[in-house]
Amino acid sequence: MTVGLPPSLHRGGQPLTRLYPGWQASARYRAPADGLDVLSLHHTETGQEACWWLSSDDEILACHALALDSHWNGQIMEAIGPALQQFCAALLSGETPLPDDGTGLHDSLVPLTSLPSVAQFQLLGLWFQAAVGTRLRLLSPASLPDDDGIRPDTPTAPFAPGRLRHLLDTQPVGPHTMTTSPFSGRMLRAELTMPTEKGVACRFSDEEDGQTFYLFWYTPTGRKAPPKDRKPLFYHPATRLLLGDSPFLPLVPVFLLSWFISNPHCVEELRHAHPFRLEDYGVGRASALWEEFIPATPAPAAEKQEEAGQNRTSFPFSSELWVRSSIFRAGQAAGLPGRERWKKSPPQNHEKTTDAGHENHDES
């Protein structure tokens, strides 16, 4: 008999005395329903995990929470449903304000968090399917209309298809991940970077519209980061819209919920998150932008000190590629003179001087 396997374990009146080769029973837990237990199992070679749902008298009821009958489903939903609904509204969708005490929100889910991760994930999937699953809108990027107008009768409503296509070009770069809002078009910075079991997700909020959404990059097994050509999956909780090409698309909300539950510190991170600001990346200091293109004369130590909250090496504003592609193009579109044109024909009030209090823009 496998180590840890309950001696009285049975199914359909037949005793179960052994498991498939390589599998072992790890531990037994109380499930969030009276008379229901969870038996966790693992494979000694692959590390794969599984769980069985047992009655108090050791009968195997199901090998997955989704296979439990309506009696047990009802008891589980009654036990964890209200806490998950509150948790979802505050963290996943951002519909309600963050709680003053983040630990209190997580404490209400102790019956769930005390279970092994595989059992937690199954119960989250069970709850999400019952609460939201039948109303999810799954959309493939290939089905986006060519018309960029916003109409109530389109599958992408309330989003403009063009903005969604642009959103799917976003690449993950950790805490510096930025994208454009599908609501207002403004630049947004990730509030949270969330490494999950199947990939990495970023949480964004557009304060102008009061909307929260997620981008999720699926990472194949064995890779530490998603492929560079991988398009993200888009999830907007308020409209239950999931956009992307992946068999895991319907599970993205469950991956996110699982991460939120396992990371209580996220409440404090969200409380201190602030909107995207150019000054956080050193923009506004012309000399810092030009240093990548021309040799700079060593400046006094006082002039080299960085302003608080600014990082001249932060992604993406100190990169030569960003400067060339964004600042230069924006200047040309606005009719501003380029650097060469400035040198050849400077404005009348631009004097070549090195006096104190003036900056010499011309090369000697």
Phi and psi in degrees as a GROMACS rama.xvg file:
@    title "Ramachandran Plot"
@    xaxis  label "Phi"
@    yaxis  label "Psi"
@TYPE xy
-63.7843  140.269  THR-2
-57.7996  131.496  VAL-3
87.5652  -7.14205  GLY-4
-77.5709  123.081  LEU-5
-56.4809  131.774  PRO-6
-65.7759  -24.3973  PRO-7
-97.6947  12.3884  SER-8
-63.4831  132.972  LEU-9
-150.733  163.719  HIS-10
-148.144  126.568  ARG-11
59.5632  33.4584  GLY-12
82.3363  -3.2141  GLY-13
-105.291  131.154  GLN-14
-69.9003  149.672  PRO-15
-118.17  115.921  LEU-16
-111.393  -10.6711  THR-17
-151.835  163.361  ARG-18
-114.619  172.866  LEU-19
-62.5136  153.238  TYR-20
-54.5419  136.157  PRO-21
92.1117  -16.505  GLY-22
-93.0473  141.468  TRP-23
-137.084  147.048  GLN-24
-80.9767  133.563  ALA-25
-98.8237  -56.3059  SER-26
-160.499  164.515  ALA-27
-118.967  138.246  ARG-28
-130.341  155.175  TYR-29
-81.9765  126.063  ARG-30
-83.4924  160.575  ALA-31
-76.3977  54.0414  PRO-32
-163.04  135.031  ALA-33
-60.1414  128.765  ASP-34
83.9268  8.33529  GLY-35
-118.91  131.152  LEU-36
-124.137  164.633  ASP-37
-123.291  128.927  VAL-38
-107.784  115.054  LEU-39
-87.6334  142.789  SER-40
-131.621  154.849  LEU-41
-145.465  155.27  HIS-42
-97.6176  126.874  HIS-43
-67.2751  -25.1452  THR-44
-96.6089  -44.4746  GLU-45
-91.5505  -19.5395  THR-46
79.696  1.53665  GLY-47
-62.0878  143.552  GLN-48
-117.409  151.91  GLU-49
-152.437  173.165  ALA-50
-151.337  151.749  CYS-51
-116.609  146.277  TRP-52
-102.149  121.418  TRP-53
-117.959  151.734  LEU-54
-83.2767  169.683  SER-55
-64.5276  -20.7764  SER-56
-98.3753  21.6151  ASP-57
73.109  25.3818  ASP-58
-89.4495  133.077  GLU-59
-74.7182  114.56  ILE-60
-89.2378  -37.7682  LEU-61
-165.661  155.149  ALA-62
-97.6779  2.84427  CYS-63
-156.18  144.26  HIS-64
-59.8094  -32.2596  ALA-65
-66.9705  -16.3097  LEU-66
-93.8202  -1.25911  ALA-67
-67.9791  148.192  LEU-68
-76.3242  175.557  ASP-69
-62.9215  -31.1863  SER-70
-60.8875  -52.0655  HIS-71
-70.3547  -36.2877  TRP-72
-57.7678  -45.488  ASN-73
-61.896  -41.1888  GLY-74
-67.7874  -39.1699  GLN-75
-65.9038  -45.1763  ILE-76
-62.6939  -35.8473  MET-77
-67.8845  -32.7798  GLU-78
-79.698  -39.8458  ALA-79
-113.853  -13.2422  ILE-80
-58.0109  -53.5053  GLY-81
-59.5281  -41.9952  PRO-82
-66.56  -40.8609  ALA-83
-67.3521  -35.5951  LEU-84
-63.2746  -44.3432  GLN-85
-65.8961  -42.1668  GLN-86
-61.3208  -44.0538  PHE-87
-62.7783  -44.8848  CYS-88
-65.6001  -34.5151  ALA-89
-83.1128  -36.1564  ALA-90
-111.263  -49.2582  LEU-91
-70.8571  -52.1306  LEU-92
-96.5947  -19.7125  SER-93
69.2895  23.548  GLY-94
-72.6224  -30.0806  GLU-95
-118.17  157.086  THR-96
-62.135  155.731  PRO-97
-64.5491  141.668  LEU-98
-68.1253  151.7  PRO-99
-64.362  -35.6639  ASP-100
-115.839  103.376  ASP-101
-65.5587  -30.3818  GLY-102
-66.5078  -32.9468  THR-103
-63.332  -37.4216  GLY-104
-65.2358  -39.9026  LEU-105
-77.0907  -30.0129  HIS-106
-62.1626  -30.7577  ASP-107
-68.6208  -13.0613  SER-108
-107.431  18.297  LEU-109
-56.0827  -39.6004  VAL-110
-58.6402  -24.0249  PRO-111
-92.2483  -44.2514  LEU-112
-72.2793  -16.0968  THR-113
-78.3802  -6.70858  SER-114
-88.6193  159.081  LEU-115
-63.3397  156.626  PRO-116
-58.2718  -37.8255  SER-117
-65.2193  -37.4173  VAL-118
-71.4121  -39.3637  ALA-119
-56.5679  -48.3559  GLN-120
-61.9613  -39.8612  PHE-121
-65.1124  -41.4258  GLN-122
-69.18  -36.5217  LEU-123
-62.8778  -42.0629  LEU-124
-63.9686  -38.9961  GLY-125
-63.0026  -46.0832  LEU-126
-67.1029  -44.1482  TRP-127
-65.0295  -37.8658  PHE-128
-64.9198  -39.6189  GLN-129
-71.4457  -37.1713  ALA-130
-86.1471  -35.9855  ALA-131
-131.901  -30.9593  VAL-132
-47.9864  -43.0382  GLY-133
-70.1157  -14.1521  THR-134
-107.036  7.97238  ARG-135
-66.8406  143.885  LEU-136
-110.628  110.232  ARG-137
-100.425  126.949  LEU-138
-135.969  136.722  LEU-139
-92.1255  142.813  SER-140
-57.0407  -30.0892  PRO-141
-65.635  -20.242  ALA-142
-92.8073  3.01378  SER-143
-64.6198  131.744  LEU-144
-62.8071  150.07  PRO-145
-70.9801  -29.5081  ASP-146
-72.6157  125.824  ASP-147
-86.3994  2.07124  ASP-148
-71.8562  152.665  GLY-149
-98.0507  114.859  ILE-150
-127.157  141.691  ARG-151
-61.4037  -23.1866  PRO-152
-91.3163  1.63741  ASP-153
-86.165  152.691  THR-154
-62.7164  -23.9289  PRO-155
-90.2539  -3.16419  THR-156
-53.1325  136.768  ALA-157
-97.9572  29.6177  PRO-158
-103.916  146.932  PHE-159
-79.4403  128.201  ALA-160
-53.41  -36.9029  PRO-161
-61.8111  -40.777  GLY-162
-68.611  -34.6354  ARG-163
-67.091  -41.0757  LEU-164
-62.4917  -40.5965  ARG-165
-65.5025  -37.0209  HIS-166
-62.0847  -36.2174  LEU-167
-75.0275  -0.854431  LEU-168
-91.7244  -1.87559  ASP-169
-66.0141  137.91  THR-170
-111.445  139.528  GLN-171
-78.3169  130.977  PRO-172
-135.381  47.8004  VAL-173
63.7431  -140.225  GLY-174
-67.3251  -11.1848  PRO-175
-96.0846  7.25054  HIS-176
-61.1788  129.542  THR-177
-131.102  153.774  MET-178
-152.055  -179.805  THR-179
-106.373  144.8  THR-180
-69.3431  133.012  SER-181
-74.9861  -4.52587  PRO-182
-97.9398  -55.9618  PHE-183
-106.905  -15.4936  SER-184
82.4586  -0.669163  GLY-185
-76.7855  161.438  ARG-186
-76.1121  134.012  MET-187
-126.085  146.549  LEU-188
-110.359  145.013  ARG-189
-61.5922  131.138  ALA-190
-79.7981  -37.1406  GLU-191
-137.478  141.97  LEU-192
-111.044  122.422  THR-193
-122.049  96.6325  MET-194
-75.3887  116.706  PRO-195
-110.388  -178.979  THR-196
-63.3456  -31.7878  GLU-197
-113.449  7.97068  LYS-198
159.772  -166.224  GLY-199
-119.976  140.122  VAL-200
-123.816  153.913  ALA-201
-127.339  136.901  CYS-202
-101.493  130.215  ARG-203
-125.354  147.925  PHE-204
-135.504  133.231  SER-205
-100.324  103.457  ASP-206
-64.0732  -28.6898  GLU-207
-63.1925  -37.0872  GLU-208
-106.851  -5.83939  ASP-209
64.9581  34.2043  GLY-210
-116.574  143.675  GLN-211
-117.508  137.091  THR-212
-145.883  170.818  PHE-213
-133.491  148.541  TYR-214
-118.646  132.679  LEU-215
-127.784  123.523  PHE-216
-104.959  114.464  TRP-217
-71.8925  135.223  TYR-218
-115.151  116.658  THR-219
-59.3198  152.95  PRO-220
-58.065  133.68  THR-221
95.1307  -9.24434  GLY-222
-105.202  146.823  ARG-223
-88.389  -20.5932  LYS-224
-142.236  152.906  ALA-225
-67.0865  149.214  PRO-226
-57.6404  147.739  PRO-227
-64.9297  -26.0871  LYS-228
-91.11  8.05215  ASP-229
-78.6019  124.088  ARG-230
-79.9552  141.222  LYS-231
-75.6879  162.153  PRO-232
-97.1108  137.72  LEU-233
-106.895  132.792  PHE-234
-133.056  125.538  TYR-235
-119.151  102.199  HIS-236
-58.7988  -37.8682  PRO-237
-61.4094  -38.3122  ALA-238
-103.669  2.60225  THR-239
57.8452  33.076  ARG-240
-94.5757  128.668  LEU-241
-121.252  122.079  LEU-242
-121.719  127.192  LEU-243
155.482  172.955  GLY-244
-116.211  99.8085  ASP-245
-170.513  141.972  SER-246
-65.876  -16.7702  PRO-247
-89.5999  2.03377  PHE-248
-51.9268  -48.6394  LEU-249
-66.8246  -16.9884  PRO-250
-91.818  -4.72101  LEU-251
-55.6328  -46.9142  VAL-252
-59.9142  -34.085  PRO-253
-70.5264  -40.0468  VAL-254
-58.1853  -43.0906  PHE-255
-66.8457  -46.0771  LEU-256
-58.9809  -42.7719  LEU-257
-61.0027  -40.3048  SER-258
-66.731  -45.1036  TRP-259
-58.4845  -42.4593  PHE-260
-66.9551  -35.0787  ILE-261
-84.224  -5.45175  SER-262
-131.326  78.3972  ASN-263
-59.075  -25.1631  PRO-264
-65.576  -13.6859  HIS-265
-62.7681  -28.4903  CYS-266
-62.8876  -44.1706  VAL-267
-67.3917  -37.9621  GLU-268
-62.6563  -43.3571  GLU-269
-66.8355  -34.9466  LEU-270
-65.1692  -31.5746  ARG-271
-98.0734  -0.15492  HIS-272
-69.9064  142.042  ALA-273
-130.655  158.35  HIS-274
-62.6345  164.881  PRO-275
-61.0923  130.475  PHE-276
-134.897  132.355  ARG-277
-59.7943  -36.6542  LEU-278
-66.5179  -19.1625  GLU-279
-66.4694  -19.3501  ASP-280
-112.868  13.5918  TYR-281
84.8076  2.24302  GLY-282
-69.6295  139.584  VAL-283
113.861  -13.4403  GLY-284
-105.613  96.8435  ARG-285
-59.6003  -37.8749  ALA-286
-62.9906  -35.2599  SER-287
-67.1084  -34.5451  ALA-288
-72.0922  -35.2361  LEU-289
-80.7492  -16.8194  TRP-290
-61.3414  -22.2275  GLU-291
-77.267  -14.608  GLU-292
-109.87  -27.8619  PHE-293
-131.179  149.624  ILE-294
-62.9218  140.486  PRO-295
-111.782  139.347  ALA-296
-75.0167  130.912  THR-297
-51.3572  128.981  PRO-298
-95.7659  159.529  ALA-299
-56.7754  154.703  PRO-300
-56.9398  -37.2794  ALA-301
-63.3092  -33.5843  ALA-302
-77.0914  -17.8572  GLU-303
-85.724  -10.6779  LYS-304
-67.8386  135.205  GLN-305
-81.7399  145.822  GLU-306
-72.7418  150.898  GLU-307
-58.35  134.038  ALA-308
83.7818  3.43347  GLY-309
-113.557  143.685  GLN-310
-137.877  109.685  ASN-311
-72.4034  -10.7425  ARG-312
-106.537  8.03292  THR-313
-72.4492  147.035  SER-314
-69.3479  139.694  PHE-315
-113.653  3.33516  PRO-316
-76.9282  -17.6972  PHE-317
-90.9605  -3.43164  SER-318
-78.078  139.364  SER-319
-60.0137  -37.6149  GLU-320
-62.16  -42.5987  LEU-321
-67.3502  -41.7819  TRP-322
-60.7147  -46.5316  VAL-323
-65.671  -43.1477  ARG-324
-80.8932  -29.2166  SER-325
-107.573  -57.8748  SER-326
-63.9481  -46.3826  ILE-327
-65.6504  -44.4025  PHE-328
-64.8763  -40.2377  ARG-329
-63.1099  -40.0769  ALA-330
-65.6472  -42.0353  GLY-331
-64.1192  -41.0772  GLN-332
-64.1778  -30.4105  ALA-333
-86.9591  -0.089956  ALA-334
81.5014  16.3792  GLY-335
-77.5388  147.773  LEU-336
-70.3792  144.308  PRO-337
-77.1187  172.846  GLY-338
-63.1266  -42.3919  ARG-339
-65.0225  -41.4231  GLU-340
-66.0942  -35.1086  ARG-341
-62.3423  -40.9647  TRP-342
-66.2263  -40.3276  LYS-343
-75.3623  -36.2406  LYS-344
-139.47  75.7566  SER-345
-70.4642  156.454  PRO-346
-58.0824  157.164  PRO-347
-62.9803  -33.2128  GLN-348
-90.0099  8.73912  ASN-349
-94.3233  112.288  HIS-350
-106.434  140.147  GLU-351
-83.1647  108.243  LYS-352
-150.23  156.14  THR-353
-122.543  17.1145  THR-354
-62.2375  156.247  ASP-355
-60.2563  140.588  ALA-356
87.3203  -2.00429  GLY-357
-122.672  153.848  HIS-358
-110.621  130.644  GLU-359
-88.2469  106.218  ASN-360
-86.6508  -15.774  HIS-361
-92.0577  152.053  ASP-362
-88.7045  138.264  GLU-363
